[in-house]
Amino acid sequence: MTDPLHTDLLELAQEAARRAGALLRDGRPADLAVAATKSSPIDVVTEMDIAAEKLITGLIAERRPDDGVLGEEGAATEGTSGVRWVIDPLDGTVNYLYGLPTWAVSIAVEQDGETVVGVVTAPMRGETFHAVRGRGAWATGAWDGERGLACRPAPPLDQALVSTGFNYVADVRAHQADVAQRLIPLLRDIRRGGSAAVDLCDVAAGRLDGYYERGLHPWDLAAGDLIAREAGALTGGRPGERPSGDLAVAGTPGVFEPLQRLLEDFGAWHD
């Protein structure tokens, strides 16, 4: 049975993502100014990043003032409705800074601690992905109308295309590079797209067989994780755990478990 609240939350998330995506796409200055830094000089926060979060949180506050919010750029309110918005206003900041197309606005909605809505829009790719828990995953793009998403049939692991990401802290990056070096001979190949949200949606869309990364925050993966799962992918962290900052893994059934086991064996979750 369709939950009217979830439909309303989806529509608001889509509107917020669309408006923030347009702001980022159309307002990107040629001499992109840096407002602050994150964990290292490589990982920058731009003025546009902060502006996009303010646009999203302002819209939510106007329409649903009792909801909680958790945003990458500092928005944090508890709320009283049992609904919380988890927002990454610009996932793939370095791609955005350099003018590469793989960046996205990611908005997830939790109800009583469980993700029920996820929206990821990638304006420079002309694509938006969305899911409501129990209703499947969908996308709009260069094709007509909405397209239902389904992850790929599982190939043998040595024919799997897997994406990952790297932290911006030097010693963590070095360990991640070592894990990737050990994985590459066991896979078809590895990709590094630069946006966790887009990678998870590409697993949902059948463009990747798997994805893993260490060091993600809730706003990095909340929407994409739901979209991947609603498209039939499996997601998790270390064996028996949910995705977390220690490790996030997603994959088509048949790829997920062997990939997860290898990552555990290789110590992907620690230095």
VOTOR-21601 format. One record per residue (C-alpha): residue in one letter; residue number from 0; x, y, z. Coordinates in pm, 1 decimal, decimal comma. Example, Ala and Ser with C-alpha at 12.3 -4.5 7.8 and 13.67 -1.06 7.14 Angstrom:
residues 2
<rec "A" 0 <1230,0 -450,0 780,0>>
<rec "S" 1 <1367,0 -106,0 714,0>>
END
This chain:
residues 271
<rec "M" 0 <0,0 0,0 0,0>>
<rec "T" 1 <140,4 339,0 -98,6>>
<rec "D" 2 <217,4 564,9 197,8>>
<rec "P" 3 <100,3 921,2 118,3>>
<rec "L" 4 <363,7 1065,5 355,5>>
<rec "H" 5 <642,4 891,5 164,6>>
<rec "T" 6 <504,6 1025,4 -162,9>>
<rec "D" 7 <499,0 1378,8 -19,4>>
<rec "L" 8 <854,4 1340,7 112,0>>
<rec "L" 9 <971,9 1212,6 -226,6>>
<rec "E" 10 <817,4 1507,4 -409,1>>
<rec "L" 11 <979,5 1757,1 -171,2>>
<rec "A" 12 <1316,4 1581,0 -196,7>>
<rec "Q" 13 <1295,1 1587,3 -575,4>>
<rec "E" 14 <1209,0 1956,2 -577,8>>
<rec "A" 15 <1491,4 2042,1 -338,0>>
<rec "A" 16 <1744,3 1835,4 -532,8>>
<rec "R" 17 <1634,1 1983,5 -864,3>>
<rec "R" 18 <1659,6 2340,5 -736,3>>
<rec "A" 19 <1994,9 2285,1 -567,9>>
<rec "G" 20 <2129,2 2109,7 -876,5>>
<rec "A" 21 <2025,5 2402,7 -1095,6>>
<rec "L" 22 <2189,7 2647,3 -855,0>>
<rec "L" 23 <2514,9 2452,2 -865,4>>
<rec "R" 24 <2509,7 2398,6 -1241,5>>
<rec "D" 25 <2410,9 2749,1 -1343,7>>
<rec "G" 26 <2583,1 2943,5 -1067,3>>
<rec "R" 27 <2927,9 2788,7 -1080,6>>
<rec "P" 28 <3167,8 3083,7 -1117,7>>
<rec "A" 29 <3459,9 3059,0 -1355,2>>
<rec "D" 30 <3698,9 3156,7 -1074,0>>
<rec "L" 31 <3544,9 2922,7 -818,9>>
<rec "A" 32 <3620,6 3070,0 -476,4>>
<rec "V" 33 <3702,6 2848,9 -180,3>>
<rec "A" 34 <3509,8 2931,7 134,3>>
<rec "A" 35 <3683,2 2686,6 365,7>>
<rec "T" 36 <3870,3 2356,4 377,0>>
<rec "K" 37 <3762,3 2016,8 499,3>>
<rec "S" 38 <4007,6 1754,2 625,2>>
<rec "S" 39 <4295,8 1859,0 401,6>>
<rec "P" 40 <4375,4 2119,4 135,4>>
<rec "I" 41 <4276,1 1870,8 -138,8>>
<rec "D" 42 <3920,8 1837,3 -7,2>>
<rec "V" 43 <3768,5 2183,1 -52,8>>
<rec "V" 44 <3435,1 2327,2 43,9>>
<rec "T" 45 <3313,2 2589,0 -201,5>>
<rec "E" 46 <3079,7 2878,2 -153,2>>
<rec "M" 47 <2839,0 2702,1 -389,2>>
<rec "D" 48 <2837,1 2392,1 -166,5>>
<rec "I" 49 <2725,0 2600,4 131,1>>
<rec "A" 50 <2470,1 2791,8 -77,1>>
<rec "A" 51 <2314,6 2467,3 -202,6>>
<rec "E" 52 <2272,1 2332,7 150,4>>
<rec "K" 53 <2108,9 2658,4 261,0>>
<rec "L" 54 <1865,9 2635,4 -31,0>>
<rec "I" 55 <1769,2 2277,2 59,4>>
<rec "T" 56 <1738,0 2331,9 433,5>>
<rec "G" 57 <1545,0 2654,6 380,9>>
<rec "L" 58 <1290,8 2476,2 162,1>>
<rec "I" 59 <1252,2 2195,4 416,1>>
<rec "A" 60 <1211,4 2443,8 703,3>>
<rec "E" 61 <941,4 2625,6 507,3>>
<rec "R" 62 <743,6 2313,7 413,6>>
<rec "R" 63 <815,6 2081,1 708,9>>
<rec "P" 64 <936,6 2287,7 1005,1>>
<rec "D" 65 <911,4 2001,1 1256,3>>
<rec "D" 66 <1152,1 1768,0 1071,3>>
<rec "G" 67 <1512,3 1708,4 1170,3>>
<rec "V" 68 <1803,3 1778,2 938,2>>
<rec "L" 69 <2159,2 1645,2 909,2>>
<rec "G" 70 <2368,5 1817,0 643,5>>
<rec "E" 71 <2730,2 1785,1 537,4>>
<rec "E" 72 <2792,3 2156,5 569,1>>
<rec "G" 73 <2680,0 2181,4 929,2>>
<rec "A" 74 <2299,8 2180,6 930,2>>
<rec "A" 75 <2187,2 1979,8 1233,7>>
<rec "T" 76 <1843,9 2000,8 1396,8>>
<rec "E" 77 <1672,4 1729,1 1596,4>>
<rec "G" 78 <1311,0 1784,2 1493,5>>
<rec "T" 79 <999,1 1645,9 1661,4>>
<rec "S" 80 <819,3 1467,1 1375,0>>
<rec "G" 81 <1023,5 1146,1 1360,4>>
<rec "V" 82 <1141,0 1247,2 1010,9>>
<rec "R" 83 <1502,1 1348,1 941,1>>
<rec "W" 84 <1658,0 1474,3 618,9>>
<rec "V" 85 <2014,4 1363,7 544,2>>
<rec "I" 86 <2169,3 1597,8 290,2>>
<rec "D" 87 <2486,0 1611,9 85,6>>
<rec "P" 88 <2440,7 1931,4 -115,5>>
<rec "L" 89 <2740,2 1858,4 -338,2>>
<rec "D" 90 <2883,1 1508,1 -347,7>>
<rec "G" 91 <3191,4 1508,9 -566,9>>
<rec "T" 92 <3322,7 1852,5 -468,1>>
<rec "V" 93 <3661,0 1808,9 -633,9>>
<rec "N" 94 <3495,8 1701,0 -959,9>>
<rec "Y" 95 <3280,0 2013,3 -938,9>>
<rec "L" 96 <3582,1 2230,3 -867,6>>
<rec "Y" 97 <3763,3 2097,6 -1175,7>>
<rec "G" 98 <3459,2 2107,3 -1403,9>>
<rec "L" 99 <3417,6 1730,2 -1427,0>>
<rec "P" 100 <3056,8 1609,2 -1467,2>>
<rec "T" 101 <3039,9 1341,7 -1195,2>>
<rec "W" 102 <2894,9 1532,0 -902,0>>
<rec "A" 103 <2550,9 1518,3 -746,8>>
<rec "V" 104 <2302,1 1647,9 -495,0>>
<rec "S" 105 <2203,3 1368,2 -255,9>>
<rec "I" 106 <1897,7 1387,2 -31,5>>
<rec "A" 107 <1769,7 1102,5 186,3>>
<rec "V" 108 <1475,1 1102,0 424,9>>
<rec "E" 109 <1463,3 885,9 735,8>>
<rec "Q" 110 <1151,3 797,0 929,9>>
<rec "D" 111 <1207,8 664,6 1281,1>>
<rec "G" 112 <1570,6 594,5 1193,0>>
<rec "E" 113 <1510,3 403,3 868,5>>
<rec "T" 114 <1572,2 549,3 523,1>>
<rec "V" 115 <1243,1 566,9 334,4>>
<rec "V" 116 <1323,4 808,5 48,2>>
<rec "G" 117 <1636,1 871,6 -155,0>>
<rec "V" 118 <1698,8 1118,2 -438,0>>
<rec "V" 119 <2027,5 1172,5 -621,8>>
<rec "T" 120 <2045,7 1422,5 -907,0>>
<rec "A" 121 <2353,2 1453,4 -1129,0>>
<rec "P" 122 <2286,4 1772,8 -1329,0>>
<rec "M" 123 <2581,8 1753,2 -1567,3>>
<rec "R" 124 <2483,6 1396,0 -1658,3>>
<rec "G" 125 <2120,5 1501,7 -1697,2>>
<rec "E" 126 <2006,2 1222,3 -1466,5>>
<rec "T" 127 <1804,7 1193,2 -1146,7>>
<rec "F" 128 <1764,7 870,9 -947,0>>
<rec "H" 129 <1505,5 810,7 -679,6>>
<rec "A" 130 <1362,7 539,6 -460,4>>
<rec "V" 131 <1096,3 496,8 -196,0>>
<rec "R" 132 <1133,7 199,5 35,4>>
<rec "G" 133 <938,7 -95,0 -105,5>>
<rec "R" 134 <858,7 73,3 -439,3>>
<rec "G" 135 <1172,3 3,2 -642,9>>
<rec "A" 136 <1428,8 241,8 -787,6>>
<rec "W" 137 <1374,4 473,6 -1081,4>>
<rec "A" 138 <1562,6 723,1 -1295,6>>
<rec "T" 139 <1502,5 997,6 -1548,0>>
<rec "G" 140 <1758,3 1097,2 -1807,1>>
<rec "A" 141 <1810,8 1122,2 -2181,4>>
<rec "W" 142 <1539,2 860,4 -2236,8>>
<rec "D" 143 <1162,6 923,1 -2230,3>>
<rec "G" 144 <986,9 906,4 -1895,0>>
<rec "E" 145 <1096,3 723,4 -1583,1>>
<rec "R" 146 <1297,4 404,4 -1616,2>>
<rec "G" 147 <1289,9 128,3 -1357,0>>
<rec "L" 148 <1636,7 33,9 -1235,3>>
<rec "A" 149 <1775,3 -314,9 -1184,9>>
<rec "C" 150 <2130,4 -413,2 -1101,4>>
<rec "R" 151 <2320,8 -635,1 -1343,9>>
<rec "P" 152 <2309,9 -1014,6 -1338,3>>
<rec "A" 153 <2607,3 -1124,4 -1131,8>>
<rec "P" 154 <2921,7 -1203,2 -1331,0>>
<rec "P" 155 <3207,8 -1412,4 -1192,8>>
<rec "L" 156 <3412,2 -1191,3 -962,6>>
<rec "D" 157 <3702,3 -1183,1 -1206,8>>
<rec "Q" 158 <3465,4 -1023,2 -1460,5>>
<rec "A" 159 <3322,1 -765,8 -1218,5>>
<rec "L" 160 <3366,9 -392,7 -1270,2>>
<rec "V" 161 <3398,2 -230,2 -928,0>>
<rec "S" 162 <3426,9 133,4 -826,0>>
<rec "T" 163 <3585,2 281,6 -516,5>>
<rec "G" 164 <3691,8 611,8 -366,5>>
<rec "F" 165 <3990,3 742,1 -176,6>>
<rec "N" 166 <4011,6 947,9 138,7>>
<rec "Y" 167 <4183,4 1285,5 140,6>>
<rec "V" 168 <4402,1 1203,9 441,9>>
<rec "A" 169 <4742,3 1085,2 314,4>>
<rec "D" 170 <4799,0 778,7 534,8>>
<rec "V" 171 <4443,0 653,6 480,2>>
<rec "R" 172 <4483,3 699,2 103,4>>
<rec "A" 173 <4802,2 496,8 108,8>>
<rec "H" 174 <4627,5 204,7 277,4>>
<rec "Q" 175 <4334,0 228,2 37,7>>
<rec "A" 176 <4574,5 221,2 -256,7>>
<rec "D" 177 <4730,3 -96,5 -117,2>>
<rec "V" 178 <4387,9 -262,4 -89,9>>
<rec "A" 179 <4301,6 -158,8 -447,0>>
<rec "Q" 180 <4633,9 -293,2 -575,1>>
<rec "R" 181 <4554,7 -632,3 -421,6>>
<rec "L" 182 <4199,6 -631,4 -562,4>>
<rec "I" 183 <4275,9 -531,9 -921,4>>
<rec "P" 184 <4415,3 -871,5 -1034,3>>
<rec "L" 185 <4099,6 -1038,9 -900,4>>
<rec "L" 186 <3849,0 -817,3 -1087,2>>
<rec "R" 187 <3776,6 -705,6 -1441,2>>
<rec "D" 188 <3884,6 -354,9 -1340,9>>
<rec "I" 189 <3844,0 -77,1 -1086,3>>
<rec "R" 190 <3696,7 267,1 -1146,0>>
<rec "R" 191 <3724,9 581,4 -934,9>>
<rec "G" 192 <3437,1 817,6 -1014,2>>
<rec "G" 193 <3467,8 1068,8 -733,5>>
<rec "S" 194 <3108,9 1064,6 -604,2>>
<rec "A" 195 <2983,6 793,3 -369,7>>
<rec "A" 196 <2622,0 885,6 -441,2>>
<rec "V" 197 <2667,3 850,2 -817,7>>
<rec "D" 198 <2862,2 524,6 -780,6>>
<rec "L" 199 <2580,5 370,1 -577,0>>
<rec "C" 200 <2326,4 482,7 -836,6>>
<rec "D" 201 <2543,7 334,8 -1111,6>>
<rec "V" 202 <2532,7 0,9 -929,2>>
<rec "A" 203 <2152,7 36,6 -926,9>>
<rec "A" 204 <2150,5 119,7 -1298,1>>
<rec "G" 205 <2365,2 -180,7 -1395,2>>
<rec "R" 206 <2665,8 29,6 -1493,5>>
<rec "L" 207 <2882,0 -117,3 -1218,2>>
<rec "D" 208 <2887,6 -461,2 -1059,3>>
<rec "G" 209 <3008,9 -335,0 -723,7>>
<rec "Y" 210 <3133,3 -46,0 -516,0>>
<rec "Y" 211 <3319,7 -8,2 -189,4>>
<rec "E" 212 <3469,3 275,2 12,6>>
<rec "R" 213 <3598,8 350,8 359,1>>
<rec "G" 214 <3546,9 678,7 541,5>>
<rec "L" 215 <3200,3 773,8 418,5>>
<rec "H" 216 <2958,0 979,7 624,9>>
<rec "P" 217 <2581,6 922,4 650,8>>
<rec "W" 218 <2508,2 1198,9 398,9>>
<rec "D" 219 <2745,1 1041,2 144,1>>
<rec "L" 220 <2558,9 713,7 120,5>>
<rec "A" 221 <2207,6 735,2 267,8>>
<rec "A" 222 <2019,9 810,4 -55,8>>
<rec "G" 223 <2238,6 602,1 -287,1>>
<rec "D" 224 <2227,7 302,5 -52,4>>
<rec "L" 225 <1846,3 294,8 -63,9>>
<rec "I" 226 <1842,6 338,4 -443,1>>
<rec "A" 227 <2090,1 51,2 -487,9>>
<rec "R" 228 <1893,1 -179,9 -256,6>>
<rec "E" 229 <1561,5 -98,9 -423,3>>
<rec "A" 230 <1724,0 -191,1 -757,4>>
<rec "G" 231 <1810,4 -536,1 -620,8>>
<rec "A" 232 <2167,5 -477,7 -506,0>>
<rec "L" 233 <2298,1 -590,7 -169,3>>
<rec "T" 234 <2464,6 -338,5 59,3>>
<rec "G" 235 <2649,5 -359,5 387,3>>
<rec "G" 236 <2966,9 -281,7 573,3>>
<rec "R" 237 <3192,9 -537,1 736,9>>
<rec "P" 238 <3034,8 -885,2 735,3>>
<rec "G" 239 <2708,1 -878,2 926,9>>
<rec "E" 240 <2710,1 -499,8 963,0>>
<rec "R" 241 <2535,0 -210,3 794,1>>
<rec "P" 242 <2729,8 38,7 581,0>>
<rec "S" 243 <2928,3 277,2 797,5>>
<rec "G" 244 <3235,1 494,6 805,4>>
<rec "D" 245 <3445,1 182,4 857,2>>
<rec "L" 246 <3332,3 33,5 527,5>>
<rec "A" 247 <3048,9 60,6 277,5>>
<rec "V" 248 <3000,8 -212,3 15,2>>
<rec "A" 249 <2735,8 -248,0 -254,6>>
<rec "G" 250 <2707,7 -504,7 -527,2>>
<rec "T" 251 <2489,4 -716,6 -743,4>>
<rec "P" 252 <2397,3 -1046,4 -571,0>>
<rec "G" 253 <2681,8 -1283,6 -640,8>>
<rec "V" 254 <2943,1 -1008,0 -637,8>>
<rec "F" 255 <2860,3 -850,4 -303,5>>
<rec "E" 256 <2958,3 -1136,8 -73,3>>
<rec "P" 257 <3291,2 -1236,7 -234,4>>
<rec "L" 258 <3386,9 -868,8 -263,7>>
<rec "Q" 259 <3296,6 -810,1 99,1>>
<rec "R" 260 <3501,4 -1113,9 206,6>>
<rec "L" 261 <3806,2 -995,9 13,2>>
<rec "L" 262 <3779,1 -649,0 165,6>>
<rec "E" 263 <3762,6 -805,0 511,9>>
<rec "D" 264 <4064,2 -1025,9 437,2>>
<rec "F" 265 <4258,7 -726,6 305,9>>
<rec "G" 266 <4173,3 -513,0 607,9>>
<rec "A" 267 <4000,4 -246,5 399,9>>
<rec "W" 268 <3835,2 -107,9 711,2>>
<rec "H" 269 <4153,3 -4,3 897,2>>
<rec "D" 270 <4501,5 136,9 843,7>>
END
